C-alpha cells in the first residue's frame, strides 16, 4: 500500500528547500578521551600532528542535505542557499546528476563550515559539531525576493525552512516563504535550538497559523518543552510511549502538527491523535545527516498522501538505509521500496 501510493506520487511544481549550506568535515574517534589525551601530549611538546584519525569531507547544511536527499528519491527540488565560488561549484557538481529536476538559487556569500566529531557515548555513537555559520546567520527574505524566486515559491508543492537556529532572520524568512506559497505544504525543522529555545517558542506562536508541520528530534523536543514550561518529555532514557506522548504535548502546546524522530523510532501528532513507529534496527556507520534524510522522506510522504504510520515507516526506512552506509549518500527510492517490503 505504501509503495503503491509512492509510485503514484506526482509533484506538479517542486519542493522548495532553504536556506543553509555548510562544508562538513566528519572526524570519527575511538573515544573523545583518547583525542583529549593526544592533544595534551602534543601540547606538552609544543604542538604537532595527531595522525591516524579517520576524516571525511562532505557537503552539509540541513537545506542542501534535504534537497539532495529529495532529489535522490526522485523529487523535483528548488534549493535556495548561500555560498562562495568554491561552495557553489561543490553544490552544482553534486546536483548536476539530477538535470532539470534540480533548480539551484545560490546567493553569493560565505557558506558555513562545520567539524563534526563522532564518538561512542553511553552505549551508542553521537556526533558533536563545531560550526562557523557564515552568512547562513543572516539569510532573510531579501535573499528570495526576485520575481523568479517568487514564481518558484508560488508554484511549489511544498516549502521547507530548515536550521532556524543558525539564522537570526529565520522567523522572517519562514513568514516570507510561507506567505509566498499559499498552496504549498509548509514544513519547519529548527535544528539545535538549545541557545535560542525561548525565542523559537515565540516564533512558533507567531507562525503557527501558516506552518503545517514542525519536525524535531529528541534534543530539540526537550529544549522546546522546557521553553513551553512543560516537564521533561523524554530525558536520558525513554520508550515508545514517551515519544508518542511527547509529540502530542508539543503539537497541543504550539498548535502545529508535530513529527518527532528519535533513535528508537518516530512519532506524529496533531495534538489530539498520535502515532509511533519503531526505527529499523541497524548498526550506524554515519550519524551526521540522518535527520535530513528523514525529513526528506517525511515530506515526500506528506505529498504522496501517506497516512501517519505509513509516512513514519517510510521516513524511518530511508534514514536507516542512510546511516548503514559510511559514504554519506542518501538512498534511491527503489532501495527504500526493497527495505519496506522486508520490514512492514
Buried (B, 14 or more C-beta within 10 A) or exposed (E): EBBEBBEEBEBEBBBBBBBBBBBBBBBBBEEBEEBEEBEEEEEEEEEEEEEEBEEBEBBBBBBBBBBBBBBBBBBBBBBBBBBBEEBBEBBEEBBEEBEEBBBBBBBEBBBBBBBBBBBEEEEEBEBEBEBBBBBBBBBBBEBBEEEEBBEBBEBBBBBBBBBBBBBBBBBBBBBBBBEBBEEBBBBBBBBBBEEBBBBBBEBBBEBEEBBBBBBBBBBBBBBBBBBBEBEEBBEEEBEBEBBBBBBBBBBBBBBBBBBBBBBBBBBBBBBEEBBBBBBBEEEBBBBBBBBBBBBBBBBBBBBBEBEBBBBBBBBBBBBBBBBBBEEBBBBEBEBBBBBBEEEE
